[in-house]
């Protein structure tokens, strides 16, 4: 099969012919119809410090996909050939204290499809049957392929009260854009999107943001306070990972508010803990992955019902052979979500 292979410890990737994966007794083989590019894939492609410390080329990468089951292992009973599926990308151990108490999303021995195992930038991918999510018949393959990252947005936004709340989404990359739509669908009264990229701020408006703020052109904290009668927002969803933006997020949160952090800063972040957390009585949450499988159910229903329309985010569709163009768009921030079609 053809596949995009992270071929060496350095920048880039190659299109290669590789063997079709073999399925074990508890695995399924999926013919990939759509595979979207994630920020994690960009880290691997550009070979930053995180990638250098985590992944071991050569291997097929990519982890967001949808497709059709074409083969099941001998011990698989919950999935059938012909079903349309996506997959939870965290392969968990099932035996650690976290798994035994139902907190699978923070399993201490998690492996990630396309990071620690062979991935989906290919014509076929093999995954554990326990990780399979069956897609509604009315869900287009491109939308189905972005449920995994959208699940991050869903968990970030819905990890506390949203209905009737004011919400700030800091960072309008693809997941931040999805968070805008989720917050709006969940009943937020005011959704404020913040970024420095005008293209993505325009997409945020299409996703339902009631106000967009370019943080490079105006003081975002002052503007948010102005929009909220001086109180600050009830909920801050931090998706940027930029140290300055994160600090601003804490300053724009109202007393007793919530800050949910999905982003992964690559540098230390200075926060005024005394004044911006303790005296404000803030709730600060670290968000990782998706609740298995509560978040998948929420995400699937939001999409298939039309409550969240991700069409504005799906800006580019490319054949697998043009993966380099897709990564270039992602690196430049000149896209929403790029979907590759093997």
CORWORA-V28263 format. One record per residue. N is the residue number from 0. PHI is phi in radians with two decimals (none if undefined). PSI is psi in whole degrees, 0 to 359 (999 if undefined). D_FIRST is the distance of its C-alpha to the first C-alpha in whole Angstrom. Layout:
n phi psi d_first
N PHI PSI D_FIRST
N PHI PSI D_FIRST
This chain:
n phi psi d_first
0 none 159 0
1 -1.51 144 4
2 -2.71 153 6
3 -1.58 118 10
4 -1.95 129 12
5 -1.31 100 15
6 -1.49 336 16
7 -2.74 170 20
8 -1.44 82 23
9 3.11 188 24
10 -1.19 142 23
11 1.67 188 20
12 -2.78 171 16
13 -2.33 148 13
14 -1.52 124 10
15 -2.37 164 8
16 -1.64 123 5
17 -2.31 162 6
18 -1.15 144 6
19 -1.13 135 6
20 -1.05 146 9
21 -1.63 141 12
22 -1.69 138 15
23 -1.47 181 19
24 -1.01 330 22
25 -1.89 14 22
26 -1.85 167 19
27 -2.27 151 17
28 -1.86 129 13
29 -2.04 130 13
30 -1.42 115 11
31 -1.31 127 11
32 -1.76 327 14
33 -2.60 136 15
34 -2.40 119 15
35 -1.71 152 18
36 -1.54 130 19
37 -1.85 161 22
38 -1.02 325 25
39 -1.07 320 23
40 -1.10 324 20
41 -1.14 320 23
42 -1.02 317 25
43 -1.19 317 22
44 -1.10 316 21
45 -1.46 348 24
46 1.04 61 25
47 -1.44 183 28
48 -1.07 321 30
49 -1.08 312 29
50 -1.06 317 25
51 -1.08 331 27
52 -1.56 350 28
53 -2.07 315 26
54 -1.80 157 22
55 -2.25 90 21
56 -1.14 161 18
57 -1.51 144 16
58 -2.90 163 13
59 -1.42 127 11
60 -1.90 188 14
61 1.71 140 15
62 -2.49 354 17
63 -1.81 119 18
64 -2.76 168 16
65 -2.47 155 17
66 -3.13 193 15
67 -2.04 134 16
68 -1.23 127 16
69 -2.04 348 14
70 -2.77 143 16
71 -2.21 150 18
72 -1.22 163 20
73 -1.10 335 23
74 -1.77 7 25
75 -1.52 126 24
76 -2.11 345 27
77 -1.67 355 26
78 -2.33 143 23
79 -2.14 153 22
80 -1.04 137 19
81 1.72 347 20
82 -1.33 145 21
83 -1.57 125 20
84 -2.44 163 20
85 -2.24 191 20
86 -2.61 139 20
87 -1.15 129 23
88 -1.54 350 21
89 -1.57 114 24
90 -1.61 114 24
91 -1.87 161 28
92 -1.40 328 30
93 1.41 357 32
94 -2.19 350 35
95 -1.30 167 36
96 -1.00 325 39
97 -1.18 312 37
98 -1.08 319 35
99 -1.17 343 38
100 -1.90 18 40
101 1.43 8 37
102 -1.73 58 36
103 -1.05 329 33
104 -1.18 346 32
105 -2.09 30 34
106 -0.93 130 32
107 -1.32 348 33
108 -2.01 30 30
109 -1.08 137 28
110 -1.99 147 24
111 -2.01 128 22
112 -1.01 133 18
113 1.41 356 16
114 -2.05 305 20
115 -1.75 347 20
116 -2.30 175 17
117 -1.12 140 13
118 -1.90 200 13
119 -1.94 4 12
120 -1.36 67 11
121 -2.85 174 7
122 -1.31 334 6
123 -2.45 150 7
124 -2.46 141 10
125 -1.81 132 13
126 -2.42 156 16
127 -1.09 139 20
128 -1.06 331 22
129 -1.21 345 25
130 -1.67 356 23
131 -1.30 137 22
132 -2.06 124 24
133 -1.45 129 24
134 -1.57 144 24
135 -1.04 147 27
136 -1.09 333 27
137 -1.57 5 28
138 -1.64 116 26
139 -1.03 152 24
140 -1.10 327 20
141 -1.22 319 21
142 -1.14 320 24
143 -1.08 329 22
144 -1.27 343 20
145 -1.83 13 23
146 -1.13 325 25
147 -1.07 307 24
148 -1.18 325 26
149 -1.10 329 28
150 -1.06 327 29
151 -1.08 317 30
152 -1.14 318 33
153 -1.09 314 34
154 -1.14 321 35
155 -1.09 311 36
156 -1.25 317 39
157 -1.62 14 39
158 -1.41 8 40
159 -2.84 184 44
160 -1.16 137 46
161 -2.22 320 45
162 -0.99 127 47
163 1.35 7 50
164 -1.76 160 49
165 -1.66 136 48
166 -2.29 135 45
167 -1.96 129 44
168 -1.88 111 40
169 -1.72 114 40
170 1.78 109 37
171 -1.91 43 35
172 -1.18 181 31
173 -0.92 317 29
174 -1.24 323 30
175 -1.08 321 34
176 -1.12 319 33
177 -1.10 321 32
178 -1.08 324 35
179 -1.01 310 38
180 -1.12 321 36
181 -1.16 315 37
182 -1.07 319 40
183 -1.12 316 41
184 -1.15 331 40
185 -1.44 359 42
186 1.72 15 45
187 -1.08 138 46
188 -1.43 334 49
189 -2.54 120 48
190 -1.99 113 44
191 -1.84 121 44
192 -1.84 131 41
193 -2.19 135 42
194 -2.90 179 40
195 -2.03 2 40
196 -1.80 111 38
197 -1.09 324 39
198 -1.04 314 36
199 -1.33 332 35
200 -1.15 325 38
201 -1.12 320 38
202 -1.13 324 35
203 -1.07 321 37
204 -1.08 320 40
205 -1.20 334 38
206 -1.47 356 37
207 2.02 5 40
208 -1.08 134 42
209 -1.45 335 46
210 -2.51 137 46
211 -2.04 141 44
212 -2.23 124 45
213 -1.55 107 44
214 -1.21 348 45
215 -1.52 350 46
216 -1.97 343 48
217 -2.62 161 50
218 -1.26 110 51
219 -1.16 326 49
220 -1.18 313 51
221 -1.09 319 54
222 -1.16 318 52
223 -1.12 318 51
224 -1.08 321 54
225 -1.08 320 56
226 -1.28 343 54
227 -2.07 30 55
228 0.97 33 58
229 1.49 357 58
230 -1.51 328 57
231 1.64 169 53
232 -1.51 153 50
233 -1.26 323 50
234 -2.31 132 46
235 -2.05 126 44
236 -1.91 112 40
237 -1.64 112 39
238 -2.09 3 36
239 -1.62 320 36
240 1.34 3 37
241 -1.47 128 39
242 -0.94 318 42
243 -1.17 315 45
244 -1.11 322 43
245 -1.12 316 43
246 -1.06 320 47
247 -1.11 325 47
248 -1.06 317 46
249 -1.15 325 48
250 -1.29 332 51
251 -1.57 356 50
252 -1.35 141 50
253 -1.33 161 53
254 -1.02 131 55
255 1.40 8 54
256 -1.41 185 50
257 -2.18 139 47
258 -2.17 120 44
259 -1.95 123 41
260 -1.93 113 39
261 -1.74 334 35
262 -1.16 162 34
263 -2.15 87 34
264 -1.05 140 36
265 -1.64 353 36
266 -2.23 162 39
267 -1.10 144 42
268 -2.01 128 44
269 -1.60 122 48
270 -2.19 139 49
271 -1.43 86 53
272 -1.03 318 52
273 -1.07 306 56
274 -1.52 329 57
275 -1.77 353 53
276 -2.20 298 52
277 -1.12 303 55
278 -1.17 337 58
279 -1.46 344 56
280 1.13 40 55
281 -1.35 151 51
282 -1.74 122 48
283 -2.01 125 45
284 -2.12 136 42
285 -1.61 130 39
286 -1.98 127 36
287 -2.37 133 32
288 1.08 213 29
289 -2.32 148 30
290 -1.19 128 33
291 -1.73 112 31
292 -2.07 27 31
293 -1.00 313 34
294 -1.13 323 32
295 -1.06 318 29
296 -1.12 316 32
297 -1.07 314 34
298 -1.10 312 31
299 -1.03 318 30
300 -1.24 321 33
301 -1.08 322 34
302 -1.34 309 31
303 -1.20 335 31
304 -1.45 345 35
305 1.46 5 35
306 -1.09 325 37
307 -2.10 120 35
308 -1.77 109 33
309 -1.63 8 30
310 -0.92 317 30
311 -1.07 335 32
312 -1.41 331 29
313 -1.39 77 26
314 -1.52 336 27
315 -2.44 132 23
316 -2.11 125 20
317 -2.36 148 18
318 -1.15 154 14
319 -0.96 326 12
320 -1.09 338 12
321 -1.74 31 16
322 -1.02 326 16
323 -1.09 322 18
324 -1.09 318 21
325 -1.10 316 20
326 -1.18 324 21
327 -1.09 318 24
328 -1.08 317 25
329 -1.12 316 25
330 -1.11 322 27
331 -1.40 348 30
332 1.22 28 30
333 -1.79 33 30
334 -2.74 170 28
335 -1.66 257 28
336 -1.85 132 25
337 -1.76 125 21
338 -1.96 125 19
339 -1.71 142 15
340 -2.12 108 13
341 -1.10 999 10
